[in-house]
């Protein structure tokens, strides 16, 4: 019966040309029984990083004089795997063969293709571009050094070289190379984890429960997970509740409170509760659960079943506007601080009740619209937005036309903040 192979044995069987340090098998994580695709990708990435770390670094030495290669190989072999090349053409081929060299020591003066041309071609190839190149040459004038550095080399060692200096420079640049790789891998893992968290947050937001009846809306997030929040739901007794919110900032930190607000509004609305206790609950839960510095500027609008009366609260959002026959009938400024800052808010006294007429339009928006700036730092502002709202309230032009105006005004279609605009027809 064949003996089961050790993990170290499997490493040598899979990668027979690689040189691993003793004890390497203890650092490799078993993934055979892992079923989660995300966990398997994560552990595979860790193993890839650890295997590379456990291998002896590979150094490609390029020199047309074999004696120079022998001297460098003798000095570096105890700690590194040295691969020799006696011409630029051979070096370019070896540099693309696995394991890809971790560093290249490159002579400048060689027949045929000189070191400068080799370096230029290495930096043009995406496979070999990241490899640090150190020139080892007798041409040590300032002009030569600058030319080599301009081509992408990281250092210059003058001949005749001292072994101690070569070993020190090699160790320094390998350490920098290792740190760069480690940062790149950590960043890749963070991006993958961020994508996973974004997917979770998007699923937790009950967007399928958004009831668009009597509304038109525009939502333009800066990132995949927006800090702006727009909710619309009807209660069993046919009251409509619309909430527009703008969390501090944008992206993941701003989006973490969205599912909580979404759940509270839909849960309490389905229990036929009025807007006031819903708003109180949202504020108390945000105070209790969110870290200091993250809060929610929001407007909550409650419309009666006959759509003849509305009650609303504005907690830190820009003014809401009630338009009648294409003109501003009422401006509703903020009367409360944003939610999630103070546990006790005077919500009773801060509410506003309005009688409305058929055909009235109520507009609410986040500050990303009015704070978009032109190249000279002039903000888009209320006046330009009101001109647009007056027009759209009359001819029903699409709300996304405001993005066309913002793009023309700012000179870019990439905005600094999330943009949300909602129209409620009464």
C-alpha positions in Angstrom: 0.0 0.0 0.0 1.3 3.4 -1.0 2.1 5.8 1.9 0.0 8.9 2.0 2.1 11.9 0.9 2.9 14.7 3.4 1.7 18.2 2.5 5.4 19.0 1.9 5.6 16.1 -0.4 2.6 17.3 -2.3 4.2 20.7 -2.6 7.3 19.2 -4.1 5.3 16.9 -6.4 3.2 19.8 -7.7 6.1 22.3 -7.9 9.3 20.2 -8.4 11.4 23.1 -9.7 10.7 25.3 -6.7 12.8 25.4 -3.6 10.9 25.5 -0.4 12.2 26.3 3.0 12.0 23.5 5.7 8.7 23.3 7.5 6.8 24.9 4.6 4.0 22.2 4.8 2.9 23.5 8.3 1.9 26.9 6.8 -0.4 25.6 4.1 -4.1 25.7 4.9 -6.2 22.6 3.9 -9.1 23.6 1.7 -10.3 20.2 0.3 -13.4 20.2 2.6 -14.3 23.8 2.3 -17.6 24.2 0.5 -18.2 28.0 0.5 -16.9 29.5 -2.8 -16.0 32.7 -1.0 -14.1 30.9 1.8 -12.3 28.7 -0.7 -11.2 31.7 -2.8 -10.0 33.5 0.4 -8.0 30.4 1.7 -6.6 29.8 -1.8 -5.3 33.4 -1.9 -3.7 33.0 1.6 -2.0 29.8 0.5 -0.8 31.4 -2.7 0.7 34.2 -0.7 2.3 31.8 1.8 3.7 29.5 -0.8 5.4 32.5 -2.5 6.7 33.6 0.9 8.1 30.1 1.7 10.0 29.8 -1.6 13.5 31.0 -1.9 13.4 34.2 -3.9 14.6 33.8 -7.5 17.2 36.2 -8.9 17.9 36.4 -12.6 21.6 37.4 -13.2 22.3 38.7 -16.7 25.9 39.3 -17.8 27.8 38.3 -20.9 30.9 37.5 -18.8 30.4 34.0 -17.1 33.0 34.9 -14.4 30.8 37.7 -13.2 27.8 35.4 -13.1 29.8 32.9 -11.1 30.9 35.5 -8.5 27.3 36.8 -8.0 25.9 33.2 -7.9 28.4 32.2 -5.3 27.5 35.3 -3.2 23.7 34.9 -3.5 23.1 31.1 -3.6 22.9 30.4 0.1 19.8 32.6 0.4 18.4 32.8 -3.2 17.8 30.7 -6.3 20.0 32.1 -9.0 19.2 31.7 -12.7 21.9 32.9 -15.1 21.6 34.4 -18.6 24.5 35.4 -20.8 22.6 37.6 -23.2 19.7 39.9 -23.3 17.6 37.7 -25.6 18.0 34.7 -23.2 17.2 36.9 -20.2 13.9 38.0 -21.8 12.8 34.4 -22.3 13.8 33.2 -18.8 12.1 36.2 -17.2 8.7 34.9 -18.4 9.2 31.3 -17.3 7.7 30.3 -14.0 8.8 30.9 -11.3 9.0 34.5 -12.5 12.1 36.1 -11.1 11.7 38.2 -8.0 14.6 40.5 -9.0 16.9 40.9 -12.0 20.6 41.9 -11.8 21.3 43.3 -15.2 24.6 44.2 -16.9 24.4 47.2 -19.3 27.3 46.6 -21.8 26.5 43.4 -23.6 26.9 42.5 -27.3 23.8 42.6 -29.4 21.0 43.7 -27.1 22.4 45.9 -24.3 21.0 46.1 -20.8 19.0 49.3 -21.5 17.1 47.6 -24.3 16.5 44.5 -22.1 15.1 46.8 -19.4 12.9 48.6 -21.8 11.4 45.4 -23.1 10.9 44.0 -19.6 8.9 47.1 -18.6 6.8 46.9 -21.7 5.7 43.3 -20.9 2.9 43.2 -18.3 4.3 39.9 -17.0 7.7 41.2 -16.3 6.9 44.8 -15.6 6.7 44.5 -11.8 10.1 42.8 -11.5 12.6 45.1 -9.9 15.7 45.6 -12.1 19.1 46.6 -10.7 21.8 47.6 -13.2 25.3 46.2 -12.4 27.7 47.9 -14.7 31.0 49.8 -15.1 29.1 52.7 -16.7 28.4 54.6 -13.5 28.2 58.3 -14.7 25.2 60.4 -13.5 23.8 60.4 -17.1 24.0 56.6 -17.3 22.3 56.2 -13.9 19.5 58.6 -14.8 18.9 56.9 -18.1 18.6 53.5 -16.4 16.3 54.8 -13.7 14.2 56.5 -16.4 13.8 53.2 -18.1 12.3 51.7 -14.9 15.3 50.3 -13.0 15.1 50.6 -9.2 18.9 50.9 -8.4 22.4 51.0 -9.9 25.5 49.1 -8.6 28.8 50.1 -10.1 31.5 47.6 -11.1 33.8 46.5 -9.6 31.1 45.7 -7.1 31.5 44.7 -3.5 29.6 41.5 -2.4 28.3 43.0 0.8 26.8 46.0 -1.1 25.2 43.6 -3.7 23.7 41.5 -1.0 22.4 44.5 0.9 20.8 46.1 -2.2 19.2 42.8 -3.2 17.8 42.2 0.3 16.4 45.8 0.4 14.6 45.6 -3.0 13.3 42.1 -2.3 11.8 43.3 0.9 10.1 46.2 -0.9 8.9 43.8 -3.6 7.5 41.5 -0.9 5.7 44.4 0.8 4.3 45.6 -2.5 2.9 42.1 -3.3 1.5 41.8 0.2 -0.3 45.2 0.0 -1.7 44.3 -3.5 -3.0 40.9 -2.2 -4.5 42.5 0.9 -6.1 45.1 -1.2 -7.6 42.5 -3.5 -9.0 40.6 -0.5 -10.5 43.8 0.8 -12.1 44.6 -2.5 -13.6 41.1 -2.6 -14.9 41.4 0.9 -16.3 44.9 0.2 -18.1 43.5 -2.8 -19.6 40.7 -0.6 -20.7 43.2 2.0 -22.2 45.5 -0.7 -24.2 42.5 -2.0 -25.5 41.7 1.5 -26.5 45.3 2.1 -28.3 45.6 -1.3 -30.2 42.4 -0.6 -31.2 43.6 2.9 -32.7 46.7 1.4 -36.2 45.6 0.5 -36.3 47.4 -2.9 -39.0 45.1 -4.2 -41.3 46.6 -1.5 -40.9 50.1 -2.8 -44.3 51.2 -4.0 -43.9 53.8 -6.8 -47.6 54.7 -7.0 -48.0 58.5 -7.2 -44.2 59.0 -7.3 -41.5 59.7 -9.8 -37.9 59.4 -8.6 -34.3 59.8 -9.5 -31.5 57.9 -7.7 -27.9 58.4 -8.8 -25.4 56.9 -6.3 -21.7 57.6 -6.3 -21.0 54.0 -5.4 -22.8 50.7 -5.7 -24.2 51.1 -2.2 -25.7 54.5 -1.8 -25.9 56.7 1.3 -29.2 58.0 0.1 -32.4 56.1 0.9 -35.8 56.4 -0.8 -38.7 54.4 0.6 -42.4 54.4 -0.3 -45.1 52.2 1.3 -48.9 52.1 1.8 -50.5 51.1 5.1 -53.5 48.8 5.3 -55.7 51.9 5.7 -54.2 53.3 2.5 -52.1 56.1 3.9 -48.9 56.6 1.9 -45.6 57.0 3.7 -42.6 58.3 1.8 -39.1 58.6 3.4 -36.1 60.2 1.8 -32.9 59.9 3.7 -29.3 60.9 3.3 -26.8 59.2 5.6 -23.5 60.9 6.3 -21.1 60.6 3.4 -21.6 57.8 0.8 -20.5 54.2 0.2 -20.4 51.4 2.8 -20.2 53.6 6.0 -23.2 55.5 4.8 -25.2 52.5 3.6 -25.0 50.4 6.8 -28.0 52.0 8.4 -30.3 51.7 5.3 -31.6 48.2 5.9 -32.5 49.1 9.5 -34.5 52.1 8.5 -36.1 50.1 5.6 -37.2 47.3 8.0 -38.6 49.7 10.7 -40.7 51.6 8.2 -42.1 48.6 6.4 -42.7 46.6 9.6 -44.5 49.4 11.4 -46.4 50.6 8.3 -47.8 47.1 7.8 -49.0 47.2 11.4 -51.0 50.3 10.5 -49.0 52.6 12.8 -49.0 56.4 12.2 -45.9 58.2 11.0 -45.0 59.8 14.4 -44.1 56.6 16.3 -42.3 55.3 13.2 -40.1 58.3 13.1 -39.5 58.1 16.9 -38.4 54.4 16.5 -36.1 55.1 13.6 -34.4 57.9 15.5 -34.0 55.8 18.7 -32.7 52.8 16.9 -30.2 54.9 14.9 -28.9 56.5 18.1 -28.6 53.0 19.8 -27.0 51.1 16.9 -24.9 53.4 14.8 -21.4 54.7 15.7 -20.9 58.3 16.5 -20.5 60.4 13.4 -23.0 58.5 11.3 -26.5 60.1 11.2 -29.4 60.4 8.8 -30.8 63.6 7.4 -34.4 62.6 6.5 -37.9 63.8 5.5 -40.9 61.6 6.3 -44.2 62.4 4.5 -47.5 60.9 5.5 -50.4 61.3 3.0 -54.0 60.6 4.0 -56.0 58.1 2.0 -58.0 60.9 0.2 -54.7 62.6 -0.7 -56.0 65.9 0.6 -53.8 66.3 3.7 -50.2 65.6 4.4 -48.1 65.6 7.6 -44.4 65.8 7.3 -41.1 66.2 9.2 -37.9 67.6 7.8 -34.9 66.5 9.9 -31.8 68.1 8.3 -32.6 67.8 4.6 -32.7 70.8 2.2 -36.1 72.5 2.1 -39.0 70.5 0.5 -41.1 72.4 -2.0 -44.9 72.1 -2.6 -45.6 73.3 -6.1 -49.1 74.3 -7.4 -49.8 75.1 -11.0 -46.1 75.4 -11.8 -45.3 77.8 -8.9 -43.9 77.4 -5.4 -46.8 77.2 -3.0 -44.9 76.3 0.1 -41.3 75.9 1.2 -40.7 73.5 4.1 -37.3 74.0 5.7 -35.7 71.7 8.2 -37.1 72.0 11.7 -35.1 69.2 13.3 -31.5 68.0 13.6 -30.7 64.8 11.6 -31.8 61.5 13.1 -29.4 59.4 15.1 -27.8 62.3 17.0 -30.3 63.1 19.9 -32.4 60.3 21.5 -35.1 62.8 22.4 -36.5 65.0 19.6 -39.5 67.3 19.8 -41.3 65.5 17.0 -44.8 66.6 18.0 -44.0 70.3 17.6 -41.8 69.8 14.6 -44.4 68.2 12.4 -46.2 70.2 9.7 -49.7 69.5 8.5 -50.8 70.9 5.1 -54.0 70.8 3.1 -53.3 70.0 -0.5 -55.2 70.1 -3.8 -55.4 67.6 -6.6 -52.5 68.2 -9.0 -50.1 69.6 -6.4 -46.6 68.2 -6.5 -44.3 67.8 -3.5 -40.5 67.6 -4.1 -37.8 66.4 -1.8 -34.1 65.9 -2.6 -30.8 65.2 -1.1 -28.1 67.9 -1.0 -26.1 66.1 -3.7 -28.2 68.0 -6.2 -27.7 71.5 -5.0 -24.1 71.1 -3.9 -22.8 69.9 -7.3 -20.2 72.5 -8.3 -19.0 74.0 -11.5 -15.2 74.2 -12.3 -15.1 77.6 -10.6 -16.7 76.1 -7.4 -20.1 77.7 -8.0 -22.8 75.4 -6.6 -25.8 74.3 -8.7 -28.0 75.7 -5.9 -31.7 76.0 -5.2 -32.6 78.5 -7.9 -31.5 76.3 -10.8 -33.1 73.3 -9.3 -36.4 75.2 -8.7 -36.4 76.3 -12.3 -36.2 72.7 -13.3 -38.9 71.6 -10.8 -41.3 74.2 -12.0 -40.8 73.0 -15.6 -41.2 69.3 -14.8 -44.3 69.9 -12.6 -46.0 71.3 -15.7 -44.8 69.2 -18.6 -43.7 66.0 -16.8 -40.3 65.9 -18.4 -38.2 63.0 -17.0 -36.5 63.7 -13.7 -33.2 62.4 -15.0 -33.0 65.5 -17.2 -31.7 67.2 -14.1 -28.6 65.0 -14.5 -28.1 66.4 -18.0 -28.2 69.9 -16.5 -25.8 69.0 -13.8 -23.4 67.5 -16.3 -23.5 70.6 -18.4 -23.1 72.8 -15.3 -20.2 70.8 -13.6 -18.5 69.7 -16.8 -18.5 66.1 -15.7 -21.0 63.2 -15.4 -19.3 62.0 -12.2 -20.6 63.7 -9.1 -19.1 64.0 -5.7 -22.2 62.9 -3.7 -25.2 60.7 -4.1 -28.1 62.4 -5.9 -31.8 61.6 -5.1 -34.9 63.5 -6.1 -38.5 62.4 -5.6 -41.8 63.9 -6.8 -45.0 63.0 -5.0 -48.2 63.6 -6.9 -51.1 64.7 -4.7 
